[in-house]
Amino acid sequence: GRERGGMAAEGDVELELETEPNGGGGGGGGDGAGGRAAEKPRKHDSGAADLERVTDYAEEKEIQSSNLETAMSVIGDRRSREQKAKQEREKELAKVTIKKEDLELIVS
């Protein structure tokens, strides 16, 4: 019974060692989430809580500015597409020839 328990404990340690480098190598996003999760239990320290609030605010600001940039580019693309479509429609309309009889019917 004791040997099995010892082996299970060793297996757990090995698993932890394997997951830590993989999580660290996952990228900046994974590290940031892990760091924040680790700080949450320590919220008794007011300095850490204040720092966390400040960093969250800065991140929100960055997200908003990037969203604004993408929104502006999307709007710009849409405008240019609409202008191109208008020009194409005008070209198509310019190709249409109007007969004098038709024009007289439309006017009267």
C-alpha positions as CSV (number, residue, x, y, z in Angstrom):
1,G,0.0,0.0,0.0
2,R,2.8,2.4,0.9
3,E,4.6,1.9,-2.4
4,R,1.6,2.7,-4.4
5,G,1.0,5.9,-2.5
6,G,4.6,6.9,-3.0
7,M,4.5,6.2,-6.7
8,A,1.3,8.3,-7.0
9,A,2.9,11.2,-5.3
10,E,5.9,10.9,-7.6
11,G,3.6,10.9,-10.6
12,D,1.9,14.0,-9.3
13,V,5.2,15.8,-8.9
14,E,6.2,14.8,-12.4
15,L,2.9,16.0,-13.9
16,E,3.3,19.4,-12.2
17,L,6.9,19.7,-13.5
18,E,5.6,18.8,-17.0
19,T,2.7,21.3,-17.0
20,E,4.7,24.3,-15.6
21,P,7.2,24.7,-18.5
22,N,4.4,24.1,-21.0
23,G,2.2,26.7,-19.5
24,G,5.2,29.1,-19.3
25,G,6.1,28.5,-22.9
26,G,2.5,29.1,-23.9
27,G,3.1,32.8,-24.4
28,G,2.6,36.1,-22.7
29,G,-1.1,35.7,-22.4
30,G,-0.9,32.5,-20.4
31,D,1.7,34.0,-18.1
32,G,-0.4,37.1,-17.5
33,A,-3.5,35.0,-16.6
34,G,-1.4,32.7,-14.3
35,G,0.1,35.7,-12.6
36,R,-3.2,37.4,-12.0
37,A,-4.8,34.2,-10.7
38,A,-1.9,33.8,-8.2
39,E,-2.3,37.4,-7.0
40,K,-6.0,37.1,-6.3
41,P,-5.7,35.2,-3.0
42,R,-3.2,37.8,-1.7
43,K,-5.7,40.7,-2.0
44,H,-5.2,41.4,1.7
45,D,-2.3,43.5,0.6
46,S,-3.9,46.8,-0.5
47,G,-0.8,47.8,-2.6
48,A,-1.2,44.6,-4.7
49,A,-4.9,45.2,-5.1
50,D,-4.3,48.9,-6.2
51,L,-1.6,47.8,-8.6
52,E,-3.9,45.2,-10.1
53,R,-6.6,47.8,-10.5
54,V,-4.2,50.1,-12.3
55,T,-2.9,47.4,-14.7
56,D,-6.4,46.3,-15.5
57,Y,-7.4,49.9,-16.3
58,A,-4.4,50.3,-18.6
59,E,-5.2,47.0,-20.4
60,E,-8.8,48.2,-21.0
61,K,-7.5,51.5,-22.4
62,E,-5.3,49.6,-24.8
63,I,-8.2,47.3,-25.9
64,Q,-10.4,50.3,-26.5
65,S,-7.8,52.2,-28.6
66,S,-7.2,49.1,-30.8
67,N,-11.0,48.6,-31.1
68,L,-11.3,52.2,-32.2
69,E,-8.6,51.8,-34.8
70,T,-10.2,48.7,-36.2
71,A,-13.6,50.3,-36.2
72,M,-12.2,53.3,-38.1
73,S,-10.5,51.1,-40.6
74,V,-13.7,49.1,-41.1
75,I,-15.7,52.3,-41.6
76,G,-13.1,53.6,-44.1
77,D,-13.1,50.3,-46.0
78,R,-16.9,50.4,-46.2
79,R,-16.9,54.0,-47.4
80,S,-14.4,53.3,-50.1
81,R,-16.4,50.2,-51.2
82,E,-19.6,52.3,-51.3
83,Q,-17.9,54.9,-53.4
84,K,-16.6,52.3,-55.9
85,A,-20.0,50.8,-56.1
86,K,-21.5,54.2,-56.8
87,Q,-19.0,54.9,-59.5
88,E,-19.7,51.5,-61.1
89,R,-23.5,52.2,-61.0
90,E,-22.9,55.6,-62.6
91,K,-20.8,54.0,-65.4
92,E,-23.6,51.5,-66.0
93,L,-26.2,54.2,-66.1
94,A,-24.0,56.3,-68.5
95,K,-24.0,53.3,-70.9
96,V,-27.8,53.3,-71.1
97,T,-29.0,55.3,-74.1
98,I,-32.3,57.1,-73.9
99,K,-34.4,57.5,-77.0
100,K,-36.1,60.8,-77.7
101,E,-39.6,59.2,-77.6
102,D,-38.9,57.7,-74.2
103,L,-37.7,61.0,-72.9
104,E,-40.8,62.8,-74.1
105,L,-43.0,60.1,-72.4
106,I,-41.1,60.6,-69.1
107,V,-41.3,64.4,-69.2
108,S,-45.1,64.4,-70.1
